[in-house]
Amino acid sequence: ALHYRWTKYDRGAQSATQQGMSVYITLGCGDTPWTAKSFQSYITMAVRHFDKEGVSQYGVCNEPNQNEPEELEAMPAESLPQTYRTLYQIGYTAIKARGRLDGQDNLLYFFEGSSSNNPREFLQQVLACPPGVSTCPALLMNYVSFHPYQLTTPPTQPSTVPGQVGIGSLPELEQTIEAGYQAGQITTVDGQDPVKELA
């Protein structure tokens, strides 16, 4: 059985929701060799717990493109991007299902990537069908989350560090998302273009 200690986060969640704030929690994926069954159990258990604290916004896996064990490990026979795709799909289904049981519309944030380690290439690989599969369902998402760190260049200028997409290079990330939408790899709840909704 899975056992987790989430009570240390409860006070913060309770205090924020009592003040009328929306709480967003990222359910980490590091340090665990996941299977589809164990990950679904983990997500369901976590959301059942935090829904009671008034949380309704979730993320699955922090900075999955970091390629570090404390962030995310690849599942057997899957690349790291495909592992994230698998876990995101499991997480989306479990979070939405648990929300319906709890009587609330839970929202799930996609990606939550790091600005380093080639986030555009990683995202493109996540959106692609698994090897040997010619067609696959589009990824359904409420929002895209991203950490646009940029410490070597002013935020008004594009990133100069190779493989980095900082705050000055966000249009490049939007191009990747737009391309995925146009290719039928991304879909939204209302069917609208995700990048145009940002504009």
C-alpha positions, 0 to 999 in steps of 0.5 A, spaced: 500 500 500 502 507 498 503 511 504 504 519 504 504 524 509 501 530 506 498 533 512 504 538 513 501 541 506 494 542 509 495 548 513 497 552 507 492 549 503 486 551 508 489 558 510 489 560 502 482 557 501 479 560 507 482 567 504 479 566 498 485 564 494 485 558 489 491 553 490 495 549 485 498 543 487 504 539 483 504 532 485 511 530 484 513 524 480 520 523 482 524 518 486 519 512 484 519 507 479 512 508 476 507 503 473 500 505 470 497 502 476 501 505 482 501 512 479 493 512 478 493 510 485 497 515 488 494 521 484 487 518 486 489 518 493 492 525 493 486 528 490 481 525 494 486 528 500 487 535 497 480 536 494 477 536 501 482 542 503 479 546 497 484 545 492 482 544 485 488 545 481 493 540 480 499 539 476 503 532 474 510 532 475 515 538 476 519 539 470 519 533 467 524 535 462 530 535 467 532 528 466 534 527 473 532 522 478 529 526 483 524 529 478 522 523 473 524 516 471 523 513 465 518 507 465 521 501 462 521 501 454 519 508 454 523 514 453 522 520 458 518 524 454 513 518 453 513 516 460 511 523 462 505 523 456 503 516 459 503 519 466 499 525 464 494 522 461 493 517 467 493 523 471 488 527 467 483 521 467 484 520 475 484 527 477 477 529 473 474 523 475 476 524 483 473 531 482 467 529 479 466 524 485 468 530 490 463 535 486 468 540 483 471 541 477 478 540 478 483 543 473 490 540 470 496 543 468 500 540 462 507 540 462 510 545 468 517 544 464 523 547 466 526 553 461 533 549 461 534 542 457 531 543 451 523 544 453 521 545 446 524 539 443 521 535 449 514 538 448 515 535 441 516 528 443 511 528 448 506 530 443 508 525 438 505 518 438 509 513 441 514 509 437 511 504 432 504 508 433 501 511 427 495 515 430 494 516 437 489 521 441 490 528 442 492 530 449 486 534 452 489 540 457 486 545 461 492 549 461 500 549 460 504 551 465 512 553 464 517 555 468 521 561 464 527 562 468 532 567 464 538 569 468 543 571 463 539 575 459 534 581 460 527 578 460 526 583 454 531 579 449 531 572 447 535 567 451 542 566 449 543 559 452 543 553 448 537 549 449 534 554 454 527 557 453 526 563 458 521 569 459 524 572 453 523 566 448 516 564 450 514 566 443 518 560 441 514 555 446 507 558 443 510 556 436 511 549 439 504 549 442 500 552 436 504 547 431 501 541 436 494 544 436 494 545 428 497 538 427 491 535 432 496 533 437 493 538 442 486 539 444 482 543 449 476 542 453 472 548 449 476 546 442 479 553 442 486 554 439 490 554 446 495 560 443 490 564 441 486 564 448 493 566 451 493 572 446 
